Amino acid sequence: MSSDNKIHIDIKVSGSVQGVGFRYSARNMAISLGIKGSVKNLNNGEVFIEAEGNINQLSKYIEWCKSGPTFSKVENVDTFKGIVKNYQQFDIVR
């Protein structure tokens, strides 16, 4: 599989990840890596991210998610392979 192939992953981040700028930081990091998708808060306190890019971009992004922005305290990151939706940009969903 070439590193250019676009893949889709769903990422669930749990811990102290709401009210700490996680979505904004996740969006900025995604844009800097060339990843498309979306990020939103879930009612259970987790953050849910849909991310599309190549394996190298997504690997770096998942590593970032494991630490998150300065004031977050990430306890767990779960990833699930999904179906490519061909996002055109990276959005924060409210």
CORNOR-V740627 format. One record per helix or strand of 2 or more residues. SS is the DSSP state (~ for helix, > for strand). FROM is the first residue (numbers start at 1). LEN is the number of residues. If there is no record, write none. Layout:
# CORNOR-V740627
ss=SS from=FROM len=LEN
ss=SS from=FROM len=LEN
This chain:
# CORNOR-V740627
ss=> from=7 len=10
ss=~ from=22 len=12
ss=> from=36 len=6
ss=> from=47 len=7
ss=~ from=55 len=11
ss=> from=73 len=10
ss=> from=90 len=4
